[in-house]
């Protein structure tokens, strides 16, 4: 078989990529390794690869199970610098006791201008074509981050807890932000000062100030602050 060595080389190149991504890879990465659409069909048909929840993201068959596969697949689909920002993602990463929930929220720095718009439209079209519009929500990147992204939680890229609260505020989910912030403060994972600094850095505006005031009201050693309902 004259082409056997070439085929083995392609698979080895893909294996090296997937090994650094917990067995996951994209269709584009497979193509870069020399495996085109025809090869993809072959490997999916014979069970060497399997599809994930994310469009154009696959997993090598036989790779050890991963409890965070769904989150990793969506992050890989979203591209470099994408982050998990939601209460859902924090719960799945073990940062809160909220537990799994849908949908997954992704913060993506699309960039400005025509290229950013094209990228956003492409991802939205993929979600629509795959029927996953109810499973994932896309959000603009939070600017002015205080501490940057957390990268050491099972290899998942996500915002620090305080910044996740800001992401919820900026996406118009103040009630979810309040629940998340309350849980993080009660668990000791976030200090009130961290929440206030993150809110200012992300330019959340007066809503974030009221949110912080409400959270700190009545806590030991804290003064009485106005509430959202009385503002």
Buried (B, 14 or more C-beta within 10 A) or exposed (E): EEEEEEEEEBBEBBEEBBEEBBBBBBBEBBBEBBBEEEBBEEBBEEEBBBEBBBBBBBBBEEBEEBEBBBBBBBBBBBBEEBBBBBBBBBBBBEBBEBEEEEBBBBBBBBBEEEEBEEBBEEBEEBBEEBEBEEBBBBBBBBEEBBBEBBEEBBBBBBBBBBBBBBBBBBBEBBEBBBBBBBBBBEEEBBEBEBBBBBBBBBEBEEBBBBBBBBBBEEEEEEEEBEEEEEE
